[in-house]
Amino acid sequence: MYVFRLCCIAIITAVSAFILKSHKSELVPLCLTAGGIIIFLYAFDYLTQSVEFIKKFTQGTGIDNEIIRTIFKIMGIGFMVELTASSVKELGFDGVADKLVLCGKIILFVVSIPILSSTYNIIVSLINLV
């Protein structure tokens, strides 16, 4: 049901932008940005329910909270970069959007280093057990 609502919001945004395009074309970017923000906030509300489950799951399994925090940070960075890049592309600035995506990938790599380090430590500790 959530996906259906998100799709309806996207369709309403697209139709509104299409209608505005012929009458007041200067309002189209504003309409698309507003629709994107509404979609993002709606999806974010849905995400908070899942975060509570993940918190309970990590407490039950003993997974380090820093790893989960880093994973959410990586997801947030990826979503923000993708949303911003697609918005910039809609405005016709493909070069800026491509550079943003490249910089986002570099930032994601740097942020993921603690997870790589943690994975390495787990592998070394398992080898030492054998």
N, CA, C and O atoms as CSV, one atom per row, in Angstrom:
chain,resi,resn,atom,element,x,y,z
A,1,MET,N,N,0.813,-1.194,0.000
A,1,MET,CA,C,0.000,0.000,0.000
A,1,MET,C,C,0.864,1.269,0.000
A,1,MET,O,O,0.515,2.271,-0.625
A,2,TYR,N,N,2.000,1.209,0.714
A,2,TYR,CA,C,2.888,2.369,0.744
A,2,TYR,C,C,3.440,2.681,-0.639
A,2,TYR,O,O,3.543,3.842,-1.033
A,3,VAL,N,N,3.795,1.628,-1.372
A,3,VAL,CA,C,4.342,1.833,-2.713
A,3,VAL,C,C,3.290,2.457,-3.622
A,3,VAL,O,O,3.608,3.327,-4.432
A,4,PHE,N,N,2.054,2.023,-3.494
A,4,PHE,CA,C,0.973,2.594,-4.306
A,4,PHE,C,C,0.814,4.086,-4.010
A,4,PHE,O,O,0.641,4.892,-4.924
A,5,ARG,N,N,0.874,4.443,-2.735
A,5,ARG,CA,C,0.759,5.866,-2.373
A,5,ARG,C,C,1.932,6.680,-2.915
A,5,ARG,O,O,1.751,7.794,-3.407
A,6,LEU,N,N,3.128,6.116,-2.819
A,6,LEU,CA,C,4.292,6.807,-3.367
A,6,LEU,C,C,4.159,7.013,-4.876
A,6,LEU,O,O,4.482,8.080,-5.398
A,7,CYS,N,N,3.685,5.987,-5.561
A,7,CYS,CA,C,3.493,6.097,-7.010
A,7,CYS,C,C,2.430,7.145,-7.346
A,7,CYS,O,O,2.573,7.886,-8.318
A,8,CYS,N,N,1.379,7.205,-6.553
A,8,CYS,CA,C,0.334,8.214,-6.783
A,8,CYS,C,C,0.890,9.625,-6.589
A,8,CYS,O,O,0.581,10.527,-7.369
A,9,ILE,N,N,1.701,9.816,-5.563
A,9,ILE,CA,C,2.316,11.126,-5.348
A,9,ILE,C,C,3.206,11.493,-6.530
A,9,ILE,O,O,3.204,12.637,-6.985
A,10,ALA,N,N,3.969,10.516,-7.027
A,10,ALA,CA,C,4.848,10.770,-8.169
A,10,ALA,C,C,4.050,11.114,-9.421
A,10,ALA,O,O,4.439,12.001,-10.182
A,11,ILE,N,N,2.942,10.422,-9.638
A,11,ILE,CA,C,2.105,10.705,-10.809
A,11,ILE,C,C,1.479,12.085,-10.698
A,11,ILE,O,O,1.456,12.837,-11.672
A,12,ILE,N,N,0.974,12.422,-9.521
A,12,ILE,CA,C,0.376,13.749,-9.318
A,12,ILE,C,C,1.423,14.842,-9.541
A,12,ILE,O,O,1.131,15.877,-10.140
A,13,THR,N,N,2.630,14.608,-9.061
A,13,THR,CA,C,3.715,15.576,-9.268
A,13,THR,C,C,4.027,15.732,-10.747
A,13,THR,O,O,4.167,16.851,-11.241
A,14,ALA,N,N,4.136,14.613,-11.457
A,14,ALA,CA,C,4.462,14.662,-12.889
A,14,ALA,C,C,3.362,15.347,-13.692
A,14,ALA,O,O,3.654,16.148,-14.580
A,15,VAL,N,N,2.098,15.042,-13.391
A,15,VAL,CA,C,0.986,15.666,-14.115
A,15,VAL,C,C,0.939,17.164,-13.817
A,15,VAL,O,O,0.700,17.975,-14.713
A,16,SER,N,N,1.167,17.522,-12.559
A,16,SER,CA,C,1.178,18.938,-12.194
A,16,SER,C,C,2.303,19.679,-12.924
A,16,SER,O,O,2.110,20.793,-13.411
A,17,ALA,N,N,3.460,19.057,-12.992
A,17,ALA,CA,C,4.590,19.678,-13.703
A,17,ALA,C,C,4.293,19.797,-15.192
A,17,ALA,O,O,4.654,20.791,-15.822
A,18,PHE,N,N,3.639,18.789,-15.752
A,18,PHE,CA,C,3.285,18.821,-17.173
A,18,PHE,C,C,2.300,19.956,-17.469
A,18,PHE,O,O,2.433,20.656,-18.472
A,19,ILE,N,N,1.318,20.129,-16.592
A,19,ILE,CA,C,0.337,21.209,-16.775
A,19,ILE,C,C,1.016,22.566,-16.603
A,19,ILE,O,O,0.767,23.491,-17.376
A,20,LEU,N,N,1.874,22.681,-15.590
A,20,LEU,CA,C,2.572,23.943,-15.368
A,20,LEU,C,C,3.534,24.286,-16.503
A,20,LEU,O,O,3.810,25.458,-16.760
A,21,LYS,N,N,4.037,23.263,-17.173
A,21,LYS,CA,C,5.009,23.474,-18.248
A,21,LYS,C,C,4.445,24.346,-19.361
A,21,LYS,O,O,5.158,25.156,-19.953
A,22,SER,N,N,3.167,24.172,-19.636
A,22,SER,CA,C,2.572,24.939,-20.721
A,22,SER,C,C,2.081,26.315,-20.276
A,22,SER,O,O,1.928,27.208,-21.109
A,23,HIS,N,N,1.833,26.499,-18.990
A,23,HIS,CA,C,1.298,27.772,-18.507
A,23,HIS,C,C,2.361,28.632,-17.819
A,23,HIS,O,O,2.542,29.800,-18.164
A,24,LYS,N,N,3.047,28.059,-16.862
A,24,LYS,CA,C,4.065,28.795,-16.098
A,24,LYS,C,C,5.299,27.912,-15.974
A,24,LYS,O,O,5.504,27.263,-14.948
A,25,SER,N,N,6.111,27.887,-17.007
A,25,SER,CA,C,7.251,26.974,-17.046
A,25,SER,C,C,8.289,27.252,-15.959
A,25,SER,O,O,9.057,26.360,-15.599
A,26,GLU,N,N,8.322,28.459,-15.440
A,26,GLU,CA,C,9.297,28.759,-14.396
A,26,GLU,C,C,8.963,28.079,-13.063
A,26,GLU,O,O,9.819,27.998,-12.182
A,27,LEU,N,N,7.735,27.592,-12.910
A,27,LEU,CA,C,7.330,26.914,-11.681
A,27,LEU,C,C,7.554,25.404,-11.724
A,27,LEU,O,O,7.394,24.728,-10.708
A,28,VAL,N,N,7.919,24.874,-12.879
A,28,VAL,CA,C,8.101,23.420,-13.015
A,28,VAL,C,C,9.189,22.896,-12.076
A,28,VAL,O,O,8.942,21.914,-11.375
A,29,PRO,N,N,10.390,23.505,-12.025
A,29,PRO,CA,C,11.399,22.982,-11.085
A,29,PRO,C,C,10.937,23.018,-9.635
A,29,PRO,O,O,11.245,22.112,-8.859
A,30,LEU,N,N,10.201,24.060,-9.268
A,30,LEU,CA,C,9.681,24.150,-7.903
A,30,LEU,C,C,8.678,23.030,-7.621
A,30,LEU,O,O,8.683,22.431,-6.545
A,31,CYS,N,N,7.825,22.760,-8.596
A,31,CYS,CA,C,6.830,21.689,-8.454
A,31,CYS,C,C,7.522,20.330,-8.308
A,31,CYS,O,O,7.150,19.529,-7.451
A,32,LEU,N,N,8.522,20.078,-9.142
A,32,LEU,CA,C,9.234,18.802,-9.085
A,32,LEU,C,C,10.010,18.653,-7.782
A,32,LEU,O,O,10.075,17.565,-7.211
A,33,THR,N,N,10.587,19.734,-7.322
A,33,THR,CA,C,11.317,19.685,-6.055
A,33,THR,C,C,10.369,19.426,-4.890
A,33,THR,O,O,10.672,18.626,-4.005
A,34,ALA,N,N,9.227,20.098,-4.890
A,34,ALA,CA,C,8.240,19.890,-3.826
A,34,ALA,C,C,7.731,18.453,-3.831
A,34,ALA,O,O,7.610,17.825,-2.779
A,35,GLY,N,N,7.437,17.940,-5.013
A,35,GLY,CA,C,6.986,16.551,-5.111
A,35,GLY,C,C,8.042,15.577,-4.633
A,35,GLY,O,O,7.727,14.599,-3.953
A,36,GLY,N,N,9.305,15.837,-4.985
A,36,GLY,CA,C,10.392,14.974,-4.526
A,36,GLY,C,C,10.552,14.995,-3.027
A,36,GLY,O,O,10.811,13.962,-2.409
A,37,ILE,N,N,10.399,16.173,-2.433
A,37,ILE,CA,C,10.508,16.295,-0.975
A,37,ILE,C,C,9.360,15.552,-0.293
A,37,ILE,O,O,9.570,14.873,0.712
A,38,ILE,N,N,8.155,15.678,-0.833
A,38,ILE,CA,C,7.001,14.972,-0.251
A,38,ILE,C,C,7.209,13.465,-0.326
A,38,ILE,O,O,6.951,12.751,0.643
A,39,ILE,N,N,7.672,12.986,-1.464
A,39,ILE,CA,C,7.935,11.545,-1.622
A,39,ILE,C,C,8.999,11.102,-0.632
A,39,ILE,O,O,8.852,10.072,0.025
A,40,PHE,N,N,10.068,11.877,-0.525
A,40,PHE,CA,C,11.156,11.527,0.380
A,40,PHE,C,C,10.696,11.497,1.831
A,40,PHE,O,O,11.035,10.571,2.567
A,41,LEU,N,N,9.928,12.498,2.250
A,41,LEU,CA,C,9.448,12.532,3.630
A,41,LEU,C,C,8.476,11.390,3.920
A,41,LEU,O,O,8.479,10.834,5.019
A,42,TYR,N,N,7.651,11.042,2.944
A,42,TYR,CA,C,6.726,9.937,3.128
A,42,TYR,C,C,7.484,8.623,3.291
A,42,TYR,O,O,7.158,7.808,4.154
A,43,ALA,N,N,8.491,8.432,2.457
A,43,ALA,CA,C,9.295,7.213,2.555
A,43,ALA,C,C,10.100,7.202,3.854
A,43,ALA,O,O,10.299,6.144,4.451
A,44,PHE,N,N,10.559,8.367,4.291
A,44,PHE,CA,C,11.322,8.462,5.532
A,44,PHE,C,C,10.469,8.050,6.725
A,44,PHE,O,O,10.966,7.405,7.647
A,45,ASP,N,N,9.193,8.416,6.716
A,45,ASP,CA,C,8.277,8.029,7.782
A,45,ASP,C,C,8.141,6.510,7.840
A,45,ASP,O,O,8.089,5.925,8.922
A,46,TYR,N,N,8.086,5.892,6.700
A,46,TYR,CA,C,7.992,4.435,6.624
A,46,TYR,C,C,9.284,3.792,7.115
A,46,TYR,O,O,9.258,2.720,7.720
A,47,LEU,N,N,10.393,4.434,6.858
A,47,LEU,CA,C,11.686,3.898,7.244
A,47,LEU,C,C,11.867,3.872,8.757
A,47,LEU,O,O,12.539,2.981,9.277
A,48,THR,N,N,11.289,4.819,9.468
A,48,THR,CA,C,11.463,4.875,10.921
A,48,THR,C,C,10.904,3.628,11.605
A,48,THR,O,O,11.413,3.217,12.648
A,49,GLN,N,N,9.877,3.030,11.036
A,49,GLN,CA,C,9.328,1.801,11.604
A,49,GLN,C,C,10.342,0.662,11.479
A,49,GLN,O,O,10.474,-0.160,12.386
A,50,SER,N,N,11.043,0.620,10.371
A,50,SER,CA,C,12.040,-0.423,10.160
A,50,SER,C,C,13.255,-0.231,11.051
A,50,SER,O,O,13.882,-1.206,11.465
A,51,VAL,N,N,13.593,1.009,11.348
A,51,VAL,CA,C,14.749,1.290,12.190
A,51,VAL,C,C,14.536,0.719,13.586
A,51,VAL,O,O,15.474,0.196,14.188
A,52,GLU,N,N,13.340,0.811,14.096
A,52,GLU,CA,C,13.047,0.258,15.418
A,52,GLU,C,C,13.264,-1.253,15.440
A,52,GLU,O,O,13.806,-1.790,16.406
A,53,PHE,N,N,12.847,-1.932,14.390
A,53,PHE,CA,C,13.066,-3.378,14.302
A,53,PHE,C,C,14.555,-3.692,14.263
A,53,PHE,O,O,15.014,-4.620,14.930
A,54,ILE,N,N,15.303,-2.930,13.492
A,54,ILE,CA,C,16.739,-3.179,13.365
A,54,ILE,C,C,17.445,-2.932,14.691
A,54,ILE,O,O,18.384,-3.652,15.031
A,55,LYS,N,N,17.011,-1.929,15.443
A,55,LYS,CA,C,17.600,-1.682,16.768
A,55,LYS,C,C,17.393,-2.888,17.682
A,55,LYS,O,O,18.328,-3.329,18.351
A,56,LYS,N,N,16.181,-3.418,17.712
A,56,LYS,CA,C,15.897,-4.590,18.546
A,56,LYS,C,C,16.694,-5.801,18.077
A,56,LYS,O,O,17.191,-6.580,18.891
A,57,PHE,N,N,16.813,-5.954,16.762
A,57,PHE,CA,C,17.557,-7.076,16.193
A,57,PHE,C,C,19.034,-7.011,16.572
A,57,PHE,O,O,19.617,-8.026,16.954
A,58,THR,N,N,19.639,-5.842,16.471
A,58,THR,CA,C,21.060,-5.716,16.799
A,58,THR,C,C,21.318,-5.908,18.287
A,58,THR,O,O,22.356,-6.448,18.670
A,59,GLN,N,N,20.391,-5.473,19.125
A,59,GLN,CA,C,20.557,-5.686,20.555
A,59,GLN,C,C,20.484,-7.174,20.892
A,59,GLN,O,O,21.198,-7.651,21.774
A,60,GLY,N,N,19.617,-7.905,20.188
A,60,GLY,CA,C,19.474,-9.331,20.440
A,60,GLY,C,C,20.639,-10.151,19.925
A,60,GLY,O,O,20.959,-11.193,20.497
A,61,THR,N,N,21.276,-9.706,18.868
A,61,THR,CA,C,22.365,-10.483,18.270
A,61,THR,C,C,23.744,-10.045,18.744
A,61,THR,O,O,24.715,-10.780,18.569
A,62,GLY,N,N,23.846,-8.865,19.338
A,62,GLY,CA,C,25.136,-8.391,19.830
A,62,GLY,C,C,25.997,-7.722,18.770
A,62,GLY,O,O,27.202,-7.561,18.967
A,63,ILE,N,N,25.409,-7.335,17.665
A,63,ILE,CA,C,26.157,-6.628,16.627
A,63,ILE,C,C,26.489,-5.236,17.139
A,63,ILE,O,O,25.665,-4.588,17.784
A,64,ASP,N,N,27.699,-4.782,16.847
A,64,ASP,CA,C,28.149,-3.470,17.303
A,64,ASP,C,C,27.276,-2.366,16.700
A,64,ASP,O,O,27.019,-2.347,15.496
A,65,ASN,N,N,26.832,-1.457,17.553
A,65,ASN,CA,C,25.973,-0.357,17.094
A,65,ASN,C,C,26.679,0.556,16.106
A,65,ASN,O,O,26.031,1.162,15.252
A,66,GLU,N,N,27.992,0.661,16.211
A,66,GLU,CA,C,28.743,1.528,15.293
A,66,GLU,C,C,28.656,1.015,13.850
A,66,GLU,O,O,28.616,1.806,12.908
A,67,ILE,N,N,28.628,-0.286,13.686
A,67,ILE,CA,C,28.493,-0.855,12.333
A,67,ILE,C,C,27.130,-0.519,11.759
A,67,ILE,O,O,27.030,-0.115,10.601
A,68,ILE,N,N,26.086,-0.679,12.546
A,68,ILE,CA,C,24.732,-0.373,12.071
A,68,ILE,C,C,24.612,1.117,11.768
A,68,ILE,O,O,24.009,1.500,10.765
A,69,ARG,N,N,25.181,1.954,12.626
A,69,ARG,CA,C,25.157,3.397,12.405
A,69,ARG,C,C,25.870,3.747,11.096
A,69,ARG,O,O,25.402,4.599,10.341
A,70,THR,N,N,26.983,3.098,10.836
A,70,THR,CA,C,27.733,3.344,9.605
A,70,THR,C,C,26.935,2.893,8.387
A,70,THR,O,O,26.940,3.570,7.358
A,71,ILE,N,N,26.260,1.771,8.494
A,71,ILE,CA,C,25.439,1.290,7.374
A,71,ILE,C,C,24.327,2.279,7.068
A,71,ILE,O,O,24.067,2.574,5.902
A,72,PHE,N,N,23.667,2.795,8.099
A,72,PHE,CA,C,22.613,3.791,7.870
A,72,PHE,C,C,23.176,5.093,7.306
A,72,PHE,O,O,22.535,5.754,6.489
A,73,LYS,N,N,24.379,5.452,7.748
A,73,LYS,CA,C,25.026,6.641,7.209
A,73,LYS,C,C,25.305,6.454,5.714
A,73,LYS,O,O,25.087,7.368,4.918
A,74,ILE,N,N,25.783,5.274,5.340
A,74,ILE,CA,C,26.055,4.974,3.934
A,74,ILE,C,C,24.771,5.030,3.116
A,74,ILE,O,O,24.749,5.597,2.024
A,75,MET,N,N,23.705,4.443,3.644
A,75,MET,CA,C,22.425,4.482,2.928
A,75,MET,C,C,21.929,5.910,2.776
A,75,MET,O,O,21.457,6.288,1.704
A,76,GLY,N,N,22.028,6.704,3.828
A,76,GLY,CA,C,21.578,8.095,3.769
A,76,GLY,C,C,22.363,8.912,2.762
A,76,GLY,O,O,21.791,9.698,2.006
A,77,ILE,N,N,23.683,8.723,2.752
A,77,ILE,CA,C,24.510,9.441,1.786
A,77,ILE,C,C,24.131,9.039,0.369
A,77,ILE,O,O,23.996,9.891,-0.509
A,78,GLY,N,N,23.962,7.748,0.149
A,78,GLY,CA,C,23.589,7.272,-1.185
A,78,GLY,C,C,22.257,7.825,-1.653
A,78,GLY,O,O,22.119,8.247,-2.801
A,79,PHE,N,N,21.282,7.823,-0.765
A,79,PHE,CA,C,19.966,8.348,-1.126
A,79,PHE,C,C,20.014,9.844,-1.403
A,79,PHE,O,O,19.424,10.319,-2.374
A,80,MET,N,N,20.716,10.587,-0.549
A,80,MET,CA,C,20.784,12.041,-0.749
A,80,MET,C,C,21.499,12.397,-2.044
A,80,MET,O,O,21.062,13.285,-2.776
A,81,VAL,N,N,22.601,11.703,-2.325
A,81,VAL,CA,C,23.340,11.989,-3.556
A,81,VAL,C,C,22.492,11.653,-4.775
A,81,VAL,O,O,22.452,12.421,-5.737
A,82,GLU,N,N,21.817,10.513,-4.739
A,82,GLU,CA,C,20.990,10.116,-5.881
A,82,GLU,C,C,19.819,11.071,-6.090
A,82,GLU,O,O,19.517,11.448,-7.222
A,83,LEU,N,N,19.165,11.459,-5.008
A,83,LEU,CA,C,18.041,12.390,-5.113
A,83,LEU,C,C,18.505,13.746,-5.636
A,83,LEU,O,O,17.859,14.331,-6.506
A,84,THR,N,N,19.605,14.237,-5.118
A,84,THR,CA,C,20.120,15.534,-5.562
A,84,THR,C,C,20.593,15.467,-7.006
A,84,THR,O,O,20.326,16.379,-7.788
A,85,ALA,N,N,21.294,14.395,-7.366
A,85,ALA,CA,C,21.798,14.263,-8.732
A,85,ALA,C,C,20.657,14.171,-9.735
A,85,ALA,O,O,20.733,14.769,-10.808
A,86,SER,N,N,19.608,13.438,-9.409
A,86,SER,CA,C,18.485,13.340,-10.344
A,86,SER,C,C,17.745,14.674,-10.454
A,86,SER,O,O,17.241,15.020,-11.522
A,87,SER,N,N,17.681,15.416,-9.356
A,87,SER,CA,C,17.047,16.734,-9.410
A,87,SER,C,C,17.868,17.700,-10.260
A,87,SER,O,O,17.313,18.481,-11.033
A,88,VAL,N,N,19.185,17.645,-10.116
A,88,VAL,CA,C,20.052,18.507,-10.909
A,88,VAL,C,C,19.983,18.114,-12.385
A,88,VAL,O,O,20.016,18.978,-13.262
A,89,LYS,N,N,19.885,16.808,-12.660
A,89,LYS,CA,C,19.749,16.349,-14.052
A,89,LYS,C,C,18.448,16.848,-14.671
A,89,LYS,O,O,18.422,17.225,-15.843
A,90,GLU,N,N,17.363,16.852,-13.887
A,90,GLU,CA,C,16.082,17.351,-14.390
A,90,GLU,C,C,16.171,18.812,-14.793
A,90,GLU,O,O,15.461,19.259,-15.694
A,91,LEU,N,N,17.034,19.549,-14.132
A,91,LEU,CA,C,17.219,20.957,-14.465
A,91,LEU,C,C,18.131,21.148,-15.667
A,91,LEU,O,O,18.312,22.271,-16.138
A,92,GLY,N,N,18.714,20.046,-16.172
A,92,GLY,CA,C,19.521,20.108,-17.380
A,92,GLY,C,C,21.012,20.214,-17.153
A,92,GLY,O,O,21.754,20.483,-18.097
A,93,PHE,N,N,21.473,20.012,-15.936
A,93,PHE,CA,C,22.895,20.111,-15.633
A,93,PHE,C,C,23.480,18.716,-15.411
A,93,PHE,O,O,23.819,18.342,-14.288
A,94,ASP,N,N,23.591,17.958,-16.496
A,94,ASP,CA,C,24.051,16.571,-16.403
A,94,ASP,C,C,25.488,16.468,-15.899
A,94,ASP,O,O,25.814,15.551,-15.145
A,95,GLY,N,N,26.345,17.394,-16.303
A,95,GLY,CA,C,27.737,17.364,-15.881
A,95,GLY,C,C,27.885,17.515,-14.380
A,95,GLY,O,O,28.666,16.799,-13.754
A,96,VAL,N,N,27.143,18.436,-13.805
A,96,VAL,CA,C,27.191,18.640,-12.351
A,96,VAL,C,C,26.658,17.394,-11.637
A,96,VAL,O,O,27.203,16.978,-10.614
A,97,ALA,N,N,25.606,16.812,-12.174
A,97,ALA,CA,C,25.029,15.612,-11.560
A,97,ALA,C,C,26.024,14.452,-11.595
A,97,ALA,O,O,26.153,13.716,-10.617
A,98,ASP,N,N,26.725,14.285,-12.715
A,98,ASP,CA,C,27.713,13.208,-12.811
A,98,ASP,C,C,28.864,13.408,-11.835
A,98,ASP,O,O,29.335,12.449,-11.224
A,99,LYS,N,N,29.317,14.645,-11.687
A,99,LYS,CA,C,30.389,14.930,-10.728
A,99,LYS,C,C,29.919,14.699,-9.299
A,99,LYS,O,O,30.689,14.224,-8.464
A,100,LEU,N,N,28.672,15.027,-9.009
A,100,LEU,CA,C,28.114,14.784,-7.682
A,100,LEU,C,C,28.079,13.294,-7.375
A,100,LEU,O,O,28.426,12.875,-6.271
A,101,VAL,N,N,27.663,12.497,-8.346
A,101,VAL,CA,C,27.610,11.041,-8.152
A,101,VAL,C,C,29.015,10.489,-7.920
A,101,VAL,O,O,29.206,9.638,-7.051
A,102,LEU,N,N,29.991,10.956,-8.677
A,102,LEU,CA,C,31.369,10.495,-8.490
A,102,LEU,C,C,31.879,10.852,-7.094
A,102,LEU,O,O,32.464,10.009,-6.414
A,103,CYS,N,N,31.662,12.083,-6.669
A,103,CYS,CA,C,32.084,12.495,-5.327
A,103,CYS,C,C,31.341,11.701,-4.251
A,103,CYS,O,O,31.920,11.355,-3.221
A,104,GLY,N,N,30.073,11.417,-4.489
A,104,GLY,CA,C,29.300,10.605,-3.542
A,104,GLY,C,C,29.875,9.211,-3.394
A,104,GLY,O,O,29.908,8.662,-2.293
A,105,LYS,N,N,30.330,8.632,-4.504
A,105,LYS,CA,C,30.945,7.295,-4.443
A,105,LYS,C,C,32.243,7.323,-3.651
A,105,LYS,O,O,32.536,6.396,-2.895
A,106,ILE,N,N,33.015,8.380,-3.823
A,106,ILE,CA,C,34.262,8.505,-3.067
A,106,ILE,C,C,33.951,8.622,-1.572
A,106,ILE,O,O,34.596,7.978,-0.745
A,107,ILE,N,N,32.965,9.444,-1.239
A,107,ILE,CA,C,32.584,9.609,0.168
A,107,ILE,C,C,32.066,8.295,0.740
A,107,ILE,O,O,32.378,7.952,1.880
A,108,LEU,N,N,31.279,7.557,-0.039
A,108,LEU,CA,C,30.778,6.263,0.427
A,108,LEU,C,C,31.924,5.296,0.702
A,108,LEU,O,O,31.889,4.550,1.681
A,109,PHE,N,N,32.931,5.308,-0.153
A,109,PHE,CA,C,34.086,4.441,0.077
A,109,PHE,C,C,34.788,4.797,1.385
A,109,PHE,O,O,35.126,3.913,2.173
A,110,VAL,N,N,35.006,6.082,1.612
A,110,VAL,CA,C,35.705,6.517,2.827
A,110,VAL,C,C,34.891,6.178,4.071
A,110,VAL,O,O,35.445,5.744,5.081
A,111,VAL,N,N,33.578,6.378,3.998
A,111,VAL,CA,C,32.723,6.096,5.155
A,111,VAL,C,C,32.654,4.591,5.439
A,111,VAL,O,O,32.456,4.189,6.586
A,112,SER,N,N,32.813,3.759,4.409
A,112,SER,CA,C,32.698,2.311,4.595
A,112,SER,C,C,33.975,1.668,5.132
A,112,SER,O,O,33.971,0.472,5.423
A,113,ILE,N,N,35.049,2.408,5.270
A,113,ILE,CA,C,36.313,1.832,5.751
A,113,ILE,C,C,36.177,1.190,7.135
A,113,ILE,O,O,36.756,0.124,7.344
A,114,PRO,N,N,35.439,1.782,8.102
A,114,PRO,CA,C,35.287,1.080,9.393
A,114,PRO,C,C,34.614,-0.288,9.266
A,114,PRO,O,O,34.921,-1.201,10.033
A,115,ILE,N,N,33.714,-0.434,8.319
A,115,ILE,CA,C,33.080,-1.752,8.128
A,115,ILE,C,C,34.095,-2.736,7.578
A,115,ILE,O,O,34.123,-3.893,7.997
A,116,LEU,N,N,34.929,-2.295,6.644
A,116,LEU,CA,C,35.987,-3.155,6.118
A,116,LEU,C,C,36.959,-3.556,7.227
A,116,LEU,O,O,37.390,-4.707,7.297
A,117,SER,N,N,37.293,-2.617,8.075
A,117,SER,CA,C,38.192,-2.897,9.192
A,117,SER,C,C,37.566,-3.896,10.161
A,117,SER,O,O,38.236,-4.819,10.625
A,118,SER,N,N,36.307,-3.713,10.461
A,118,SER,CA,C,35.610,-4.628,11.363
A,118,SER,C,C,35.524,-6.029,10.765
A,118,SER,O,O,35.704,-7.021,11.471
A,119,THR,N,N,35.251,-6.109,9.470
A,119,THR,CA,C,35.204,-7.404,8.796
A,119,THR,C,C,36.565,-8.087,8.842
A,119,THR,O,O,36.654,-9.292,9.073
A,120,TYR,N,N,37.618,-7.315,8.624
A,120,TYR,CA,C,38.976,-7.857,8.699
A,120,TYR,C,C,39.261,-8.414,10.087
A,120,TYR,O,O,39.813,-9.506,10.217
A,121,ASN,N,N,38.887,-7.671,11.122
A,121,ASN,CA,C,39.126,-8.125,12.502
A,121,ASN,C,C,38.358,-9.414,12.809
A,121,ASN,O,O,38.871,-10.291,13.504
A,122,ILE,N,N,37.142,-9.526,12.297
A,122,ILE,CA,C,36.365,-10.755,12.515
A,122,ILE,C,C,37.027,-11.931,11.835
A,122,ILE,O,O,37.115,-13.015,12.413
A,123,ILE,N,N,37.494,-11.732,10.611
A,123,ILE,CA,C,38.151,-12.811,9.868
A,123,ILE,C,C,39.427,-13.247,10.583
A,123,ILE,O,O,39.690,-14.444,10.696
A,124,VAL,N,N,40.223,-12.291,11.066
A,124,VAL,CA,C,41.467,-12.622,11.784
A,124,VAL,C,C,41.150,-13.378,13.063
A,124,VAL,O,O,41.836,-14.344,13.396
A,125,SER,N,N,40.119,-12.950,13.786
A,125,SER,CA,C,39.770,-13.656,15.022
A,125,SER,C,C,39.268,-15.073,14.744
A,125,SER,O,O,39.512,-15.982,15.536
A,126,LEU,N,N,38.568,-15.265,13.624
A,126,LEU,CA,C,38.127,-16.625,13.273
A,126,LEU,C,C,39.302,-17.510,12.870
A,126,LEU,O,O,39.315,-18.702,13.176
A,127,ILE,N,N,40.273,-16.941,12.194
A,127,ILE,CA,C,41.458,-17.722,11.803
A,127,ILE,C,C,42.256,-18.118,13.043
A,127,ILE,O,O,42.802,-19.219,13.108
A,128,ASN,N,N,42.324,-17.224,14.020
A,128,ASN,CA,C,43.067,-17.516,15.238
A,128,ASN,C,C,42.385,-18.593,16.069
A,128,ASN,O,O,43.049,-19.256,16.866
A,129,LEU,N,N,41.080,-18.787,15.908
A,129,LEU,CA,C,40.368,-19.837,16.640
A,129,LEU,C,C,40.699,-21.215,16.108
A,129,LEU,O,O,40.599,-22.205,16.832
A,130,VAL,N,N,41.091,-21.285,14.854
A,130,VAL,CA,C,41.352,-22.589,14.220
A,130,VAL,C,C,42.711,-23.078,14.528
A,130,VAL,O,O,43.096,-24.156,14.078
